[in-house]
Amino acid sequence: MADDDDHSNHGDIRRQTASLRMRKYRSQKKEEFQRLEAEWKCLEETLKELQRQTASRQVRRVPGRQTMDPRMAEVLAKRTSHLRGDVDAQYKLACCLRDWVASQPPTPGLTSHTAWIHSSLRADPDARRVGLQWLSEKLYHTSHSAVPHHPLRGAGDAYHLAVRTNDGVDAPVTIVAIEFHFQFDIVFVPFETVVGTLEAMGGRTTFVMPDMVALQTVESVGDTLRYSYGVNARNGVSMRRVTNVFRNPDGTRAVMTSAMVADDERFPLGPGEIRSHGFGWSVAERVADSITTVRGSMLHYTPFTTDGVISLEHIGQLFGVDHHDHRRREDLIAHVQTQAEAQVGDTFRQHLRALRHHFMQTPPSHAS
């Protein structure tokens, strides 16, 4: 019983710490929003003052001589254009931060009603940079509330896959998402080495139904924020993914977030393209100097095309299931789940073997 109380107290302390951290983070973002809003208003006032000065100079000109010196007109036009651009950029950034602050309460667990994951990435560079960061931070905070409810809490390597259907909807039953949870331990390897390797390997490959495929980095922001692209050559399913890594200051925990983008103004969905989308995270926790536990969760929504979400029959094709072999849709869904469990499980085991083989080939580090 004492152990249970200690475990409960430890869990309460972790939740309180996470809550305090989130409140502090939210407060910082709110202050940043207020600062940007003040800068935006200051730029607006500067622009208005320049416009008043220009109008005043024009009024003082001799009647009939209203033309401005071409060089002065060019300088003024450039200055005005620059100020307008600054105002627009600051306004967009302030709006993004306002929306971010308003949406901060985290969504517990993986849910098919996570509307923010369907947000569009803008083509505008400033808004896009904020959008990439916002998606990553939203996932990071969501993971804090979801990880304590992770279905795999025992020791050892394990995974769990579940197929989600549109139960309760007045429409033919179909698959709306595939949910995947996993955990494993890495021993005799320093924590930072594990995190760095997971980050590096995760940046090179990812799961695109139903295989691991190579990725290419399209954009980078800072040292850890990446936008990458990959396509499964076997079935044509593509993925555009935003990843980031968040480390605790005490060096005991790292969260790797993954947002699979549905809508991107810079890379719109093309004819014939099948795009996968969803979200997830991997959490690495230091258990001891050379023991790290990794837990993760992923939610893959049903891929879609320019014509909408693909059919149940098409989903079956992706996993090698012929719908002609089944009279009932429920039987087809059950077969897809069986195939998905086998294929995803095999992919998980291969990835884990490759990861451990890499550590065996790597000289031991003395980093703590």
Secondary structure, DSSP 8 states (H G I E B T S, - for coil): -HHHHHHHHHHHHHHHHHHHHHHHHHHHHHHHHHHHHHHHHHHHHHHHHHHHHHHHHHHTS-TT-----HHHHHHHHHHHHHHHHHHHHHHHHHHHHHHHHHT-S---S--TT-GGGG-EE-SSHHHHHHHHHHHHHHHHHHHHHHGGG-S--SSSSEEEEEEEE-TTSSS---EEEEEEEEEEEEESS-HHHHHHHHHHHHHHEEEETTEEEE-EEEEEETTTEEEEEEE-TTT-EEEEEEEEEEE-TTSSEEEEEEEE-SEESSS---TT-EEEEEEEEEEEEEEETTEEEEEEEEEEEEEEETTEE--HHHHHHHTT--GGG-SSHHHHHHHHHHHHHHHHHHHHHHHHHHHHHHHHHS------
